């Protein structure tokens, strides 16, 4: 199979109506923090057991088309000895991997950050492919303050995302491009919309410069939301309206799917906002789906708490959350479904 055929096959398997992507790619410090909140120590074995729980949950492949894994998970196995990427494939879930190496301050741009990890990326991708990964994800982060993100911050982060995406496609790996405008702060909904529009314009200009094929990539943006400390909240209809306005101005129709990140929202908010977007624009030129981490996993962690006897209940919690978000992709979610469970 040629590289082009590999890319097209992966897009076909990832972009399925009514299915989204599970983000299970927490770094070691992040998963330690999540585990600590439910009284679990982060060790090689607890991380393996937890991610095995996620990937072997019966029926979860009915709502998930892909999973983003942390690097170590590619070499770990389920309880029966099956490599975890293979366990995902058995459910019809395409394995992928986070390939960035975290953020650092951006020189000469106080308050802005940029993500590391381009050095040796092509070689790492070849290793990950041999372990079963068919797509990758890279995250750039944009804080909102009175002066951030700066023009330099927006340009530098767009360039990194485009360079990463180009290397991925050259290796036959589908890139997920993730520009996350952070929820931290007291900024207004309109301020978030303005920043998101500027960010996405820069990202797609950079992707064009680097000859990235838009049909063979996915976009993982944040929704347009007021800052979490803002005095003025926004309901799902308003979030949907502002987010769709920005996306229609910035994202080419060649992109097959937009898989939103949940970025600090509650599990219910993330689902309701996704649903509102699909209700508002049922004939959107892209699939409007999800690539959620905590908004899928939080109920799972709270149920599991590191106890083997809680595994089945935790898997049920994952399957339910995935089903509710799958309903939101079709515009069929209603808050009453939360209470009906």
ABEGO torsion letter per residue (X at the ends): XBAAAAAAAAAAAABBBGBBBBBAABBAAAAAAAAAAAGBBBBAAAAAAAAAAAAABBGAAAABABBBBBAAAAABBBAAGBBAAAAAAAAGBBBBBBABAEBBBBBGBBGBBBBBGABGAAAAAAAAAAAGBABBBBBBBBBBBAAOBBAAAAAAAAAAAAAAAAAAAAAGBBBBBBBBBBABEABBAAAAAAAAAAAAAAAAAAAAAAGBBAAABBBBBBBBBBBAABABBBBAAAAAAAAAAAAAAABBAABABBBBBAGGBBAAAAAAAAAAAAAABAABABBBBBBBBAAAAAAAAAAAGGBAAAAAAAAAAAAAAAAAAAAAAAGABBAAAAAAX
